Amino acid sequence: MDLGELVEVPLREIWNNEQYDCSPWLSKPDNIRKLGNKIGIDFTVDGTEVPVGSKFWIDIYGHETDNDENRIIIENHLEDTNHDHLGKVITYASGKDARTMIW
């Protein structure tokens, strides 16, 4: 096995825009599978930029592959944590009755 070198890079150089760059990349089947493997959940993406009411949109929305009732939301956030994004995660989970939230 070849090991690579970990290099810190500014995330905005890779994903300039969360909505148009990061969400489409992460929601690809191979990438979402890798994330699921790391957190121990096999899940299926149902959509990106899914509306919650008329003012909010979930970055990535899906469900656990073997349990349709376990709705999952992913809030992409490339900056420092803040109360705005925490509030969004709670709003999205409540609005879609999600049991799993990934921020």
N, C-alpha and C positions, 0 to 999 in steps of 0.2 A: 504494500500500500504506500503510495506517495503522500507525504504530508506537505501541506502548504504552509505559508507563513501568514499569520494573522496581521492585518494591517488596518489601522484605524483610518476611516475615511469620513469626510463630511457627508451625511446622508442626503443632503440636498443636491449633492453632485450626482448621486445615483438616481434619486427620485426627486425631481424638481417640484412636483406637485403630488400631494397625497392621493387626491381623487383620480387624476389621469395617469399617474405613473406607478405609485405604490400599490394601490388597490388592484389594478389589473394584473400586476406582476404576482402579488401574493395569492390572488384567487385562482391562478392557474393550477390545474389538478396536481401536478408534481410538487409545486411549492406548498400548497395547502396540505398535501399528504405529509410532507416533511415536518411542517408545523404540528400537525396532528400527532405524528409519531413522537415528537419531543414532549408534548403535554399529555399524551396517553388518551387521545380522543380521535376516533376515525370519523371525520365529518365531511359532509357534502355541501358545496356552495350552491345556494339557491339564487343569489343575485348580488350585484354590487350597486351602491347608491340606491338602496331600497328605502322608500319613504316611510316615515313614522309621523302620521299626521300630515299637516301641510307645510311645516317649517323645518323639519329635520330629516336627515338621510343617513342610514346606516352604511358604513363603508363596505362591509362584507356581512352578508346574512346567510345563514345556513342551518343545518340540523345534523345531529349525530346520525351517522349512516344507518346504524341498526336500531335507532330509536327516534322516530319522527317527532315525538313529543319534546325531545330535548333540543329546543331552538338555541342557536348560537349566534352571537353578534361579535364582530371584530371592529374595534375603533382604531384606525391607524393614527399614529401621532408621532411625528418625527422630531419633535422639540421636547423641552423639559415638561414634566408633568404639571398640570394646573387644574384648578377647580372647574374651569369651563369644560374640559374634556371628561372629567369625572362626572359632571352633571349630565353630559351627553350619554355616557355609558349607562347611567342609571335610567335616563329617559328612554333610551332605545330598548333596554331590557324590559322595562315596564310596559312600553307600548307594544312590544311583540311577544310578551310573556316568555322571554328567554330565560333559560336556567343557567346558561354558560355565557360569561362575558370575557372577552379577551381584549386587553387594551395595550 
